[in-house]
Amino acid sequence: MTDKYMSDKCVDDKQEGGFILSEILVAMIVMAIAAIGFLQTVQYAASRIHAAKTGNAQTLLALSLMEDATERDLYDKENGEGFDEKSNLSWRVVVRQEKERQSQSYEQPNIKTITVEVWNDDANKLKLTSAKWVGR
């Protein structure tokens, strides 16, 4: 009885000793599908982070240019254009005297419109517009 029990146990151990080739292939396919999904998520996150950094750089440059135009009157004589090498962004400042809003009296000041545009190579343009009383 002992010999029969030992021979049955040895046969069972041989049958459960490893994986079948089809099990390994299925596991590899499942892992590949999971890896592709993960890589697509990482790629999407990286592109959104890049877009956010570009948007932040555009906003900071536009606000700085708007401050230069409104507070320091740097663009009163002529409009400005340029390229910011630090952020790789192009910019334009347009100052327009509003003809239809020009005052006929001294008590009401004239108004000028200041428009700042900032963009990158992707033609993703940020545009800020502000109005300012001339002389104030």
C-alpha positions as CSV (number, residue, x, y, z in Angstrom):
1,M,0.0,0.0,0.0
2,T,2.8,2.3,0.7
3,D,4.4,1.6,-2.7
4,K,1.2,2.4,-4.5
5,Y,0.7,5.6,-2.6
6,M,4.2,6.7,-3.4
7,S,3.9,6.0,-7.1
8,D,0.6,8.0,-7.3
9,K,2.2,10.9,-5.5
10,C,5.2,10.9,-7.9
11,V,2.9,11.0,-10.9
12,D,0.8,13.9,-9.5
13,D,4.0,15.9,-8.8
14,K,5.2,15.5,-12.3
15,Q,1.9,16.8,-13.8
16,E,1.8,19.9,-11.6
17,G,5.5,20.9,-12.0
18,G,5.3,23.9,-14.3
19,F,3.3,26.2,-16.6
20,I,1.9,25.3,-20.0
21,L,3.2,27.4,-23.0
22,S,-0.3,28.7,-23.7
23,E,-0.6,30.0,-20.1
24,I,2.7,31.9,-20.5
25,L,1.5,33.4,-23.8
26,V,-1.8,34.5,-22.4
27,A,0.0,36.1,-19.4
28,M,2.4,38.0,-21.8
29,I,-0.5,39.2,-23.9
30,V,-2.4,40.5,-20.8
31,M,0.8,42.3,-19.6
32,A,1.4,43.8,-23.0
33,I,-2.1,45.2,-23.1
34,A,-1.7,46.7,-19.6
35,A,1.7,48.2,-20.6
36,I,0.2,49.8,-23.7
37,G,-2.6,51.4,-21.7
38,F,-0.1,52.7,-19.1
39,L,2.2,54.1,-21.7
40,Q,-0.7,55.9,-23.4
41,T,-1.7,57.5,-20.1
42,V,1.9,58.6,-19.5
43,Q,2.1,60.1,-23.0
44,Y,-1.2,62.0,-22.5
45,A,-0.1,63.3,-19.1
46,A,3.2,64.5,-20.6
47,S,1.5,66.4,-23.4
48,R,-0.9,68.1,-21.0
49,I,2.0,69.1,-18.7
50,H,3.8,70.6,-21.7
51,A,0.6,72.5,-22.8
52,A,0.2,73.8,-19.3
53,K,3.8,75.0,-19.1
54,T,3.4,76.8,-22.4
55,G,0.1,78.4,-21.3
56,N,1.7,79.6,-18.1
57,A,4.7,81.1,-20.0
58,Q,2.2,82.8,-22.4
59,T,0.2,84.3,-19.5
60,L,3.3,85.5,-17.6
61,L,4.7,87.2,-20.7
62,A,1.4,88.7,-21.7
63,L,0.8,90.1,-18.2
64,S,4.4,91.5,-18.1
65,L,3.9,93.2,-21.5
66,M,0.5,94.5,-20.5
67,E,2.0,96.1,-17.4
68,D,4.8,97.7,-19.4
69,A,2.2,99.1,-21.8
70,T,-0.3,100.4,-19.2
71,E,1.8,101.4,-16.2
72,R,5.1,102.4,-17.9
73,D,3.7,103.7,-21.2
74,L,6.5,101.9,-23.1
75,Y,4.4,101.4,-26.2
76,D,2.7,104.8,-26.5
77,K,4.9,106.2,-29.4
78,E,4.9,103.0,-31.5
79,N,3.6,99.5,-31.2
80,G,5.9,96.7,-30.2
81,E,6.8,93.3,-31.6
82,G,9.3,90.7,-30.5
83,F,10.4,87.2,-29.7
84,D,11.1,86.0,-26.1
85,E,14.0,83.6,-26.4
86,K,13.6,82.3,-22.9
87,S,10.1,81.0,-23.5
88,N,10.3,80.7,-27.3
89,L,7.2,82.9,-27.7
90,S,6.4,85.6,-30.1
91,W,4.6,88.7,-29.0
92,R,2.9,91.9,-30.2
93,V,1.6,95.0,-28.4
94,V,-0.9,97.2,-30.2
95,V,-1.9,100.6,-28.7
96,R,-4.8,102.3,-30.4
97,Q,-6.3,105.7,-29.7
98,E,-10.1,105.2,-29.7
99,K,-11.3,107.9,-32.1
100,E,-15.0,107.3,-31.4
101,R,-14.3,107.7,-27.7
102,Q,-12.3,110.9,-27.8
103,S,-13.6,113.5,-25.5
104,Q,-14.4,117.0,-26.5
105,S,-13.9,118.3,-23.0
106,Y,-11.0,118.4,-20.7
107,E,-13.1,116.8,-17.9
108,Q,-13.5,113.5,-19.7
109,P,-10.2,111.9,-20.7
110,N,-9.6,110.1,-24.0
111,I,-9.4,106.4,-24.0
112,K,-6.8,104.1,-25.6
113,T,-7.0,100.4,-26.1
114,I,-4.0,98.2,-25.5
115,T,-3.9,94.7,-27.0
116,V,-1.2,92.1,-26.2
117,E,-0.9,88.9,-28.2
118,V,1.5,86.1,-27.3
119,W,1.8,82.9,-29.3
120,N,4.1,80.0,-30.0
121,D,4.8,77.9,-33.1
122,D,1.6,75.9,-32.7
123,A,-0.5,79.1,-33.5
124,N,-1.9,78.9,-30.0
125,K,-2.5,82.6,-29.4
126,L,-3.3,84.3,-26.1
127,K,-4.8,87.8,-26.5
128,L,-5.3,90.3,-23.7
129,T,-7.1,93.6,-24.2
130,S,-7.3,96.6,-21.8
131,A,-8.6,100.1,-21.9
132,K,-6.8,103.0,-20.3
133,W,-7.6,106.7,-20.0
134,V,-5.0,108.8,-21.7
135,G,-3.2,111.0,-19.2
136,R,-4.0,108.9,-16.1
